[in-house]
Amino acid sequence: MFYNAGPVDSILVGGLQRTYTLRLPSVYDGNTPLPLVIAMHGGFGSGTQLEGQSQLTVKAEQEDFIVVYPDGVPSPLNIRTWNAGGCCGYAMNNDIDDVGFISALLDTLFADLAIDTLRVYATGMSNGGFMSYRLACELSDRIAAIAPVAASMTIDACSPTRPVPVIGLHSYLDTSVPYLGGIGDGISNHYNSPQDSVQTAFALHANCAVLNDTILDNAEVTVIRWHECDCEQEMLLYMTRDGGHSWPGGQSTGIGDPPSTVISANDLMWNFFQQYSLECEVSTTVPANASAPSIALHPNPATSSIVVKGDQLVRITVLDPGGREVLTLSVASSDVVQCDVGQLAAGRYMVRAYGQDGSTSTTPLVVR
């Protein structure tokens, strides 16, 4: 049995009455701190709608964690959205402070309930998943890990104060948020960063030595891993070949596509979340057993230009921490390519090299 903490509750944030639905597992006794999962709905949805779609409340009862379903701010047409940066709708257009809302919600829940404040996690569907990325960027001191579902990242800059592990759950058939990036066919016409680029951006912050490591690729699902990271973290991306813009393993709704039956988002994210808390020690050295990149950069760090060495390279791109291409250079097939990076702002980037045979290789770059 799951303990219902009552009907939709609310707090006042930024002059707006913000609502949420709280669910406590039956083992909750008010004394033993339990982990908390923040679950955010997609555009046109609500907290109670996502509860039914995801069935995350059932998982919370099985695994003894608290789940809260906050509501995006409603438009005059009562369409709820989140301000995830470059998406979506009324919340974005009116610059609603949704990061402030989630932070205030945590303050309220921490004051009222026995919550393990080191084990707070965020997930969300579509626009809610976009919002979970923003929380990882701007509330990394409070969010231990995230699990975006059918989502990408649309903020201009992501500068977490600590590495945040990410498990992304997506479908090759999702045309609202295309896995290769670009503008989808949904109502919102924002740009979506490619799925692997977003994971790589967070891997950069975690100093991961092994990038884009495909560990499973079959007729049902592809699983890619970024690992050998600070804090013993990893980034994971699950790409199913069924489903679409939906919650894998969840319920069908009037919004979106049929859910994947190949994976369970709830099982995968909770297995992932349990590995992480806010406690970690950031290393400053690359592990001795880390794989060497298949391209070489010199110098690195760089101030003006770099030389990229590889095998029959035909294109070089540089990605910023948000996964966006900030520099592209196409060349005739060459093993040595010089790139001007002097116009880039100081910071951390990812260089991706494309070979004549269609292969790609990536490696981190620091610009000073």
N, C-alpha and C positions, 0 to 999 in steps of 0.2 A: 504493500500500500504506500502511496506517495502522499505526503502531507501537503495540502494546499494551503499556502500562506495567506490565502484570502483573495478577494477580487483584485482587479487592477489597482495599483497604488500610484502615487504621484509625488513629485518633488518640484519645487519652484527653482528654475535655473534660467538666468538671463532674462527674467521677466516673463518666462513661458512656463506653463504647467506641463511638466514632462511625465509621461506615464510609463509603467513597467509592470510585468507580471512575474512574481517570484514563486519558485517551487523548491521546497525542502524535502529531502528524502526522509523516509520513516525512521531512519537511525538517528536523525538529528536530535540532540538532547540539549542544545544551548550551551554546552560546556566544551565539547570536543570540536576544535576547529576543522572544518571541511573545506575542500577545494571549491572554487567557484568558476563556472563557465558562463560567459556573457554571450548570448545567442541573438544575433541581429537579423531581422527580416529583410527581404528584398523590397524594391520599389513596388507600390500598390499593395503591399502586405501589411502585416501587423505582428506584434509579439505572439498573440494567441494563434494567428494563422500559421506562423513558423513552428509553433509548438506542435500543431497537428501535422504539418508537412514533414518535419524532421523526426518526430517521435523521440526527441532528445530527452524529454522528461522521463520516458521509460528507461533509457540508458542511465540517466542520473540515479534513478531508484536502484537499479542493478549494481551500480558501481559506487554509490554513496558519495555523490557530490551535489552541490547546490547549483541550480541553473536559474538565471534571470533573463527574461525576454523584454528588453526595452523597446519602446515604440519610437519610430522616427516622427518628426514633427509633421502634422497634417497640413496640407495646402487648403485653400478655400474650397476646393473640390473634395476634400477629405482623402487625398492621396498622400500616403506617408512615404517619405524618403529620408536619406541620410546625406549629410554634406561630407563626402569622402574626398574632397579636393576638386577634381575635375568631373565629378559625378555626384549627385544626380538631382535633377528636377528642382522643386521648390526649395528644398533645404540648401542646395548649392547656390541657387540664384539669389537667395536671401542671406547667404553667409551665416547660416545657423551654426552656433557653436556646439556641435555634437561631441567633440572631444571634451569640452567642458562639462557637458551633460553626463557622459560616462564617468568622468572623474568624480563629479559630485555624487553620482549614484554609488560609486564605490565607497566614498566617504560615508554615505548614509548606511549602506549595508554593513560596512566594517563596524560602525558604531552600534548597530542594532543586533548583529548576529555574530555567532562564533564562526569566523571564516579564516582559513589559512591564507594570510595576506601574501605569502610567498608563492602561492599556487593559484593564481588567477589567470584564466585563459579566455581567448576571444575567438568566436567563429561567426559566420554569417553567410547568408545566401544572397548571391548577386550583389545588389547595392550594399547589403549588410556585410558581405565579404570584402567589398572595396573598403568599407569602414573599418573592418578588422585590420587591414593593411595600414590604414592611417593611424589606428591606435598603436600598432607596433612601432611606427615611426615616431609618434609624439607622446606616447605614454609607456615607453619601454621600461621605465622604472617601476611600473605597476603590472604590466602584462607579461607573463612568463613565456607564453607561446601562442601562436595563432593557427587557425585552420580555415582559410577562406574556401568557400564552395562556389563554383561557377562564377568566379570573380577575377579581377585584375587590379592593378594599382594605377591611380590617376593623380597623384600629388606631384607637385613640381620638385620638391626636395624631400629626401628621407634621411634624417640624421638621428637614429636612435642612440641613446646614451649607453646602451649595452646591446650585445648581440641578441637577436630574437629568433628562435627556431620557428620554421614555417613548414606546414604540410599543406600543399595545395591539392584540391580535389576537383577535377575538371573532366570534360568530355570532348573528344575530337568532333562530336556532332553539335556542339554548342555554337550556334550561329549568332547568338546575342552578344557573347563575349568570345570571339574567335581565338583559338589557342595560338595561332600565329600572329595575333595582334591586329590592330586596325579598328575600323568602325564596324560594329555589328549591325544586325538588322532589327534590333529592338527599338523601343520608343526613343531612348536616349541616343544621341548621335556623337557621343564623346569617343576619343581615341582610347583603345585598350593596349597596354603594353603586352608583348608576347609572354606567354606563361613561363618559358625557361629564363627569359631576361629578368623577370621579377624575382624569381628564386635566386638567380645569380647576384642580383643587387643585394639581397639579404646575406648571401654567402660572402660577399665582399666585406660586409660589416663584421662578419664572424671570422674573417681570415681563413676561410676554408681553402685547403690546399688542393682538394680533388673536386672538380667541377663537372656538371653534366654527365654523370656516370650512370649510364643506362643499366639497371640491374635486372630488369624483366621486360620482355617485349614479345607478346604473343597475340593471338587472334582476339583476345578480350581486353587487355590492358597493357599499358606501358608504364613502368615505374622508373623514375630518374632520381638520382641521389647526389647531393652535394655534401661532402663530408671531410673528415680530418680538420675540424673547425675548433675555434676557441670554445671553452666551456664544455668540451665533448659534445657539441651540438651537431646537428645535421639538418639539411633542408630536404624535403621529399616532395615529389610531384607525381600524382596518380592521374593518368589520362586514360579514360575508358573509351571503348569503341561502341558502346551502347549509351542509352540515356540521351542527354542533351543539356539544356539549361534547366537543371533540376537538382534535387538533393539525393545523391546516390544512396540506395537502400531505403529511401523515405517513401512518403505517400504521394500519389498523383494529386495534382491540384488543378484548378481552373486556370492557373497562371503557369506558363512554362511548358516543358516537355515531359514525357514519361521518365521516371527515374531509372538510373542504372540498376541492374540486378546483379552485376558482377562484383561490386564492392559495397561495403557499408561505410558511409561517411562517419557515422557515430562510433563504430568499432575502431576504425583506423585513427580517428582524431584522439579518442580517449587513450588508446595504446600509446600514441605519440605524446600527448600531454603529460602522462604519468612519468615520463622520463625527465621532465624539466621543472625547475623552480627558478625564482629570482637569484638564488645563490649560485655563484660560479666564480672561477678564477680565470681571468683572461690571460692566455699565454702570449708571449711576444716572439716565439720562435716557431718555425715550421717543423712539424714532426719529422723525424728521421726517415720514417717509412712512407712519407707522402709521395705521390706520383709526380714526376716532373712534367711540366707542360710540353705539348708537342710543338709549340712555337716558342721562340726566344725573343725577348725584348732587350734593347740596349739604347740609352741608359734607362734605368728604372730604380728610383724615381727620375723623372724627366722634367725639364723646364721649357724646352722649345721644340725639339723634334726627337723622334724615336726611330730606330731601325728594327723592323720585324723580319725575323728569319724563319723560314719554313720550307715547305716542299711545294713548288709550283703554285704559288699564291696568286689569286686573281682579284681578290677584294679584301679590304680591311675596314672594319667598323669599330667605333669606340662607343661604348654604352655608359651613360651616367648612372648614379646610384638608384635612379628611378626606373632603370631598364630602357631608357629612351636612347636612340641613336643620335649622337651629337657630332659625329664625324664619319664620313664614308669616303673611301678612296678605291676606285677601280683601276686595275693595272693589267698590262699584258702579263702572261704567266712568268713569274719570277720567284726565285728563292730568297731574294732580299728586297724589301720594300721600305722606303723612307717615308715617314708621316710627320706632318707638322702639327704638333699639339700645343703650340704656344698660345693659341687663342682660347684654350680651355681654362676654366677657373681652377684654382688649386683644389685638389681633392682626390678621391679614389674612383677609378673607372675600371671597366673591363674591356679588353681588346679581343675582338673576335676575328679570326682569319679564315677565309674561305679558299679551299684548294680547287684546282682545276678539275679534280675528280669528284667534286661535290661535297667533300669532307669539310668539317668545321672544327676549329680549335679555339679555346679561349684561355686567357691568362690575365691576372690583375695588373693594373698600371696605377702608379701614384704620380700625380702632376703637382709640382711645387711652384 
